[in-house]
Amino acid sequence: MADSTIHHWYPSAAYLYVLYLDGPALAWEYLRRHPDYQQDWQNLQTQPDAGKQAAHHWGLRLLEDPALDARDAHPVWFPDHEGVQLYPDADPLPDAALFGLWCFPGSKRIVHDGKRLVLWLRWPGCRLQLAIAPGLGDGMAYVYAIRASATSRTHYPPALADDAVPIAVVRPRPTLSALQELHTLQALDATLAGASLRDVAQGLFPEQVTEGDWHADGALRARVRRLVRRGEALMRGGYRRLAHLPMLEQGRSAPHAKRP
């Protein structure tokens, strides 16, 4: 067996950030690994006009660089279930807070997704996406809105003030489902790199392999096989459920459908 330690997928510590990602961030982790998505990103460099159509196929407003993981990427899903929308206040109070791009706390990134400005805010333990209405200008009183939807999971902070931002966050112990996502992504990366099921098991569960739990019909082999299949399914469309997006139609007429 080749030395797996030379591969990027082998050290589990590189995946620890996955333990605290929400659904849309996990969706991006699976999508960015799709070979066809990576090819669409490469095509964007030479065919910019095709980028919007390709992005919509994947459930995005704009294509995002697949080299960026969820800690640095800012994918804007389409339709957007998670973002908070800012509008001019039609009936402001005398002491109303005034809008200013740089008065919000945390690190910031602003992009135009082809329809509106989107401001990303990040601070320890939280990230927030703000969609800015075209009529909202600097120094204007504003209100925020969250789309009424059964699938919406946005939790808007009670105040976006500097003193409301923590310096650090004590995170709870990871859940079993979060640990499953870590193992799934690690197994998916290993498979995409050409690793065998035994190589994957050696990377994810080395103690069990060393103890002789690896058998042709053993539980460990079945567990690794399930992780690999789960990762491939999430990469090839299942990620849309994590991002609260409608599933694509299947069949020969669907965009990017595989032909025999």
N, C-alpha and C positions, 0 to 999 in steps of 0.2 A: 504493500500500500504506500502511495506517495505521502510525503510529509505534508500533512494538511495545515501545519502551523504557519506555512508561508502564505496562505491565502487570507484575503481581507475578511472573509466571513468567519474565520475560526475563533477569534477572541470574543467571548460573550460580553465582556466589559464594554465593547464598542456599541452595544445595543441597549445599554441601560437606560438611555434617554427615552426609549420606546415605552417604558413602564408607566410614564405619566402623560402620554398623549391622549387627546380626546378623539372622538370618532372621525371628524374631518381631517385631522392631522394624520391619523392612521391610514385613512383612505389615500392620502398623498403618498405615504410610504409604499403602499402596494402599487399605486399607479405608476410612480416614477421608475419602477423596476420593469415595467412592460417593455419588451423590445420594440414593439410597434410605436409606442409613445416616444421612446428615445429616438427612433428614426424620424418621427414627425418633428421633433425638436431640431434635429440636424437639418431636415428639409427647410425649416423656417429660416435658417441662415442664408439660404439661396433663393427661397420662394416666400417672401414675407406675406404676399397676398393670400396664400393658402392657410395662413396660421389661424385665422378666426374660425374657419370651417372645421379644421382639425381640432381646435380647442373645444368647440361645442360638442364634437363627437365624444370626447373624453369627459365631458361634464364641466368644463372650465370656460371662463370668459376669455382668458388668454393662456397660451402655453407658458408653463413655468419650467425653468431649467431643472432637468431630472438629476443633475449632479448635486443639488441642494437637498439636504434632508429637512425634516419637519422643523428643526430648530432654526433654520435660516430661510426656508422657502416661504412664499406668501401666495399660495394658490387661491384664486377667487373662483369659487364654484358657481355653476349656472344651472338652475336657479339657486340663489343664495338664501339658505335657510337660517344661517347663523349670524349674519352681520347685523349691527345696529345702524339705523339710518338717522341722519341728522337733518333737520329742516329749520327754516326760519320760523321764529315764534310769531304767530299772527297777533297775539295779544300779550305782550311781555309785561312782566311785573317790573316795578321800579328798580328792584335790586337783582334783576335777572342776570345770570351768568352770561358773559359775552364770548362768542366763538373766536378762537384763535388757534391756528394749526399747532403752534408750538407751546401752547399753555397746558397741553395734556401731559400727564406723567409718563415715564417709561421711555424705552427706546422706540424710535419711530421709523416708518418707511411709508412713503406715499407713492401711489401708482395711479395711472388712468387706465381703466379696463375697457375703454372704448365707449363707455356710456356715462361714467361719473368718476369722480376722484374717490379713491379708497385709501384710508389711513389705517395702518397697522400699528398697534401699540403692544408692547411686551414689557412685562416686569416680572419679578420672581413669583412663580405660581400662577400666572395669569397671562392671557393674550386676548386682544380685543380687536375686532375689525369694524371700522366706522365708515359707512358709505355717506358721502357728503352730497347733499342735493345741490343742483346747479345754481339755485338762487341764494344760497347761503354764502355770505361774505364775511371777511374779517371784521370783528367788532360788532356783529349783529347778535341779538338774543336768539337762542335756538332751543329746540325741543328734540328729544330723541324718540324713535319709534322702533318697536320690535314686531315683526310680522306675526300675526295671529295664525298659528299653525300647530296641529297636533304633533308634528315632528320637530318643532323648534326646541332646541336645547340651550339657547343662549341665556346666560345669567349675567345681567347687567349690574356692574358695581353700583352701590348706592351713591357714590360720589367719585368723580374723576378729578380729585385734587391731589396735589403733591403729598400732603400729609396722610392720604389714604393708601399710599403705595408702601408695602412692606420692604424692608431692606433684604430680608431673607425669609424663606418659608420652610417650616418643618413638615416634610411630606409623610403621609401615612405609609404603613407597610403596603407594598404592592399587592394587588388582588391576584387570585389565580388566573382570572381572565387576562389581566395585563401580562402576566408571565407567559401565558399561552401566545400572546401576540409577539412577544420577544422571540420565543422559540420558533414561531411560524416564520417570521421574517428572516431569522438566521438560517433556517432550513431552506427557505426559498432562495436566498443568496447562494447557499452552497450548491443547490441543484442547478441554478443558472450558471454557476461556475464549472459545472460538470462533475461534481462530487457524487460518489456512490452513496447508497443509503447507509452503509457501514461508516463511511467517512463522516456523514452528517451526524450519526449517532456518536461517533468518537468526539466530535466537536461540541455537541450539546450535552451529552450524558457520559463523559469519559469514565466516571467511576463504575457505572453499570456495565460498560463494555469491558473494562479491566477485570471486573468480577466474574465475567463469563456469562452475562445475561443475554448475549447476542446469539440468537438461534434463527434458523430459517423460518420457523413457525412461532417464534417467541413474541411475548408482549412488547418488548422494546422495539423490535423491528416493525411491528404493526403500528406502534405509536409514532415512530419516525415517518412511516409511510403516510399516516393521516395528516401529520404536520405539513409534509411536502404537498399533498393534494389540496389541503386547505389553503396554503399559500398561493398555489397556482390558480385556484378558483377565485380568490380575492383579487389577485393581480389582473385576471382576465374578465373583470366586470363586477365581481362581488364587492369591490371597494365602494361602489356607488351606494350601497346600503349604509355603509359607515358614514358617508357624506350626506345622507338623507336625500339622495337623488333618485329619480325614477329609473328603473332598469331599462336597458335598450331592448328593442325588438330583436328576436333571434331569427335566423334564417338567411337565405341567399340574398334577399333584398336589403338586409341591414347593411349600413355603412361599414366598411372594413371587414365584411364577412369573408371568411376563408372559403376559397373555391377548391373543389376537388381536383 
